[in-house]
Amino acid sequence: NDSKDNSLDVVELNTGSFFSDIIPAIEIKSTKFISSKVICIDGFVESISEIHRLLEDASSSKENIIIFLRGLSNDVRHTLKVNYDRGSLTVLPLIDKYDLEGVNLLNDIAVVSGTDVVSSFKGQLINAIDIASIPRVDSIDITSSGCLIENSSTANLVDQHISFLQKKILDSDSDSAK
């Protein structure tokens, strides 16, 4: 081999679901969380009072909590960042780039995580979230290119969800061909 490039191509097998349209709301280095709780919020968190109970519960239980949401105010972002940097609270907000392609992204993340999307459209309030009832995922690996969620307990649900989406696409294609 006359090639001067001694690098190797590496293929990595992941057993999870990768979401590339996710942005950490606070600046962090790539990190992996084991046995974390995942909360999906279809909304924007404007003030700390909306998530105060959640933060109190996370602090007292020392739980790692990853929150997927549409957005949050600078005040909420700053408070979470300060507490994260101090190590007093591991509540990490990740933002779904809410666009046409990502309109159902929170639902997909909820399926993989074994949870449900908290939404005001269903009459739910963020401050009523009980972290004791939130299931854990095996791991969440957050990098600059996205987020990998591994959760063996939902593998069958994910397969069913993928089949449902594929059928929906096929039905949509056949309807548009008429």
C-alpha positions as CSV (number, residue, x, y, z in Angstrom):
1,N,0.0,0.0,0.0
2,D,1.6,3.3,-1.2
3,S,-1.0,5.4,0.6
4,K,0.5,7.9,3.1
5,D,-2.8,7.9,5.1
6,N,-2.3,5.4,8.0
7,S,-5.7,6.1,9.4
8,L,-8.3,3.3,9.8
9,D,-11.9,3.4,8.9
10,V,-14.0,2.5,11.9
11,V,-17.5,1.3,11.9
12,E,-19.3,1.4,15.2
13,L,-22.4,-0.7,16.0
14,N,-24.9,1.2,18.1
15,T,-28.0,-0.5,19.5
16,G,-29.8,2.8,20.2
17,S,-31.6,5.5,18.3
18,F,-29.6,8.5,17.1
19,F,-31.2,12.0,16.9
20,S,-29.2,14.6,15.0
21,D,-31.6,17.5,15.3
22,I,-31.0,17.9,19.0
23,I,-29.0,20.8,20.5
24,P,-27.8,21.0,24.1
25,A,-29.3,24.2,25.5
26,I,-26.2,24.7,27.7
27,E,-22.6,24.4,26.6
28,I,-21.3,21.0,27.6
29,K,-18.5,18.7,26.4
30,S,-19.6,15.4,24.8
31,T,-20.8,13.2,27.6
32,K,-22.6,10.0,28.4
33,F,-25.2,9.6,31.1
34,I,-26.0,6.1,32.4
35,S,-29.5,5.3,33.8
36,S,-30.9,8.7,33.4
37,K,-34.5,9.8,33.3
38,V,-35.9,11.5,30.2
39,I,-38.7,14.1,30.1
40,C,-40.1,15.3,26.8
41,I,-41.9,18.6,26.9
42,D,-43.8,20.0,23.9
43,G,-43.3,23.6,24.9
44,F,-41.1,26.5,25.9
45,V,-40.0,26.9,29.5
46,E,-40.1,30.7,30.2
47,S,-39.4,30.8,34.0
48,I,-37.8,28.7,36.7
49,S,-41.1,28.6,38.5
50,E,-42.4,26.3,35.8
51,I,-39.8,23.6,36.6
52,H,-39.1,24.5,40.2
53,R,-40.7,21.3,41.6
54,L,-38.8,19.2,39.0
55,L,-35.5,20.8,40.0
56,E,-36.2,20.3,43.7
57,D,-37.1,16.6,43.2
58,A,-34.0,16.2,41.0
59,S,-31.8,17.8,43.6
60,S,-33.1,15.8,46.5
61,S,-33.0,12.5,44.6
62,K,-29.6,13.2,42.9
63,E,-31.2,12.0,39.6
64,N,-29.7,12.7,36.2
65,I,-32.5,14.2,34.2
66,I,-32.4,14.9,30.5
67,I,-35.2,17.3,29.3
68,F,-36.1,17.4,25.6
69,L,-38.1,20.5,24.8
70,R,-38.8,23.2,22.2
71,G,-36.9,26.0,24.0
72,L,-36.2,27.9,27.2
73,S,-35.6,31.4,28.3
74,N,-32.1,32.7,28.9
75,D,-32.9,32.9,32.7
76,V,-33.8,29.2,32.8
77,R,-30.8,28.3,30.7
78,H,-28.4,30.3,32.9
79,T,-29.8,28.7,36.1
80,L,-29.5,25.2,34.8
81,K,-26.0,25.9,33.5
82,V,-24.8,27.3,36.9
83,N,-26.2,24.3,38.8
84,Y,-24.8,21.9,36.2
85,D,-21.3,23.4,36.4
86,R,-21.4,23.4,40.2
87,G,-22.5,19.7,40.2
88,S,-25.4,20.5,42.4
89,L,-27.9,19.5,39.8
90,T,-27.8,17.3,36.7
91,V,-30.8,18.5,34.7
92,L,-29.7,18.9,31.1
93,P,-32.0,20.6,28.6
94,L,-31.8,19.5,25.0
95,I,-33.6,21.5,22.3
96,D,-35.5,20.0,19.5
97,K,-34.9,22.1,16.4
98,Y,-38.6,22.5,15.8
99,D,-39.0,22.5,12.0
100,L,-41.0,20.6,9.4
101,E,-38.6,17.6,9.6
102,G,-38.6,17.6,13.4
103,V,-42.3,18.1,14.0
104,N,-42.6,14.5,15.5
105,L,-39.2,14.3,16.9
106,L,-40.3,14.6,20.6
107,N,-42.7,11.8,20.1
108,D,-40.0,9.6,18.6
109,I,-37.7,10.4,21.5
110,A,-40.6,9.6,23.9
111,V,-41.1,6.2,22.3
112,V,-37.4,5.3,22.6
113,S,-37.4,6.5,26.2
114,G,-40.5,4.7,27.2
115,T,-42.2,7.9,28.3
116,D,-44.8,10.3,27.0
117,V,-44.7,13.9,25.7
118,V,-45.9,16.4,28.3
119,S,-48.1,18.9,26.5
120,S,-50.5,21.7,27.4
121,F,-52.6,20.4,24.5
122,K,-53.4,17.4,26.7
123,G,-54.1,19.6,29.7
124,Q,-50.7,18.7,31.3
125,L,-48.6,21.1,33.3
126,I,-44.8,21.0,33.5
127,N,-44.8,21.7,37.2
128,A,-46.9,18.6,37.8
129,I,-44.2,16.2,36.4
130,D,-43.4,13.6,39.0
131,I,-39.9,12.3,38.4
132,A,-40.6,9.2,40.4
133,S,-42.9,8.1,37.7
134,I,-40.5,8.8,34.8
135,P,-38.7,5.7,33.5
136,R,-35.0,5.4,33.0
137,V,-33.1,4.8,29.8
138,D,-30.0,2.6,29.7
139,S,-27.8,5.5,28.4
140,I,-27.7,8.8,26.6
141,D,-24.6,9.8,24.7
142,I,-24.6,13.5,23.8
143,T,-22.1,14.8,21.3
144,S,-21.9,17.9,19.1
145,S,-23.5,16.0,16.2
146,G,-26.6,14.8,18.2
147,C,-27.8,12.4,20.8
148,L,-27.8,8.6,21.0
149,I,-30.4,7.0,23.3
150,E,-30.0,3.4,24.2
151,N,-32.9,1.7,25.9
152,S,-33.2,-2.1,25.7
153,S,-36.6,-2.1,27.5
154,T,-38.3,-0.3,24.5
155,A,-36.7,-2.2,21.6
156,N,-40.0,-3.8,20.6
157,L,-41.9,-0.5,20.9
158,V,-39.4,1.2,18.7
159,D,-39.7,-1.6,16.1
160,Q,-43.5,-1.2,16.2
161,H,-43.2,2.6,15.9
162,I,-40.9,2.3,12.9
163,S,-43.3,-0.2,11.2
164,F,-46.2,2.2,11.9
165,L,-44.3,5.2,10.4
166,Q,-43.2,3.1,7.4
167,K,-46.9,2.0,6.8
168,K,-48.0,5.6,7.2
169,I,-45.5,6.8,4.5
170,L,-46.6,4.0,2.1
171,D,-50.2,4.9,2.6
172,S,-49.5,8.6,2.1
173,D,-47.5,7.8,-1.1
174,S,-50.4,5.7,-2.5
175,D,-52.9,8.4,-1.6
176,S,-50.9,11.1,-3.4
177,A,-50.6,8.8,-6.5
178,K,-54.3,8.7,-6.9
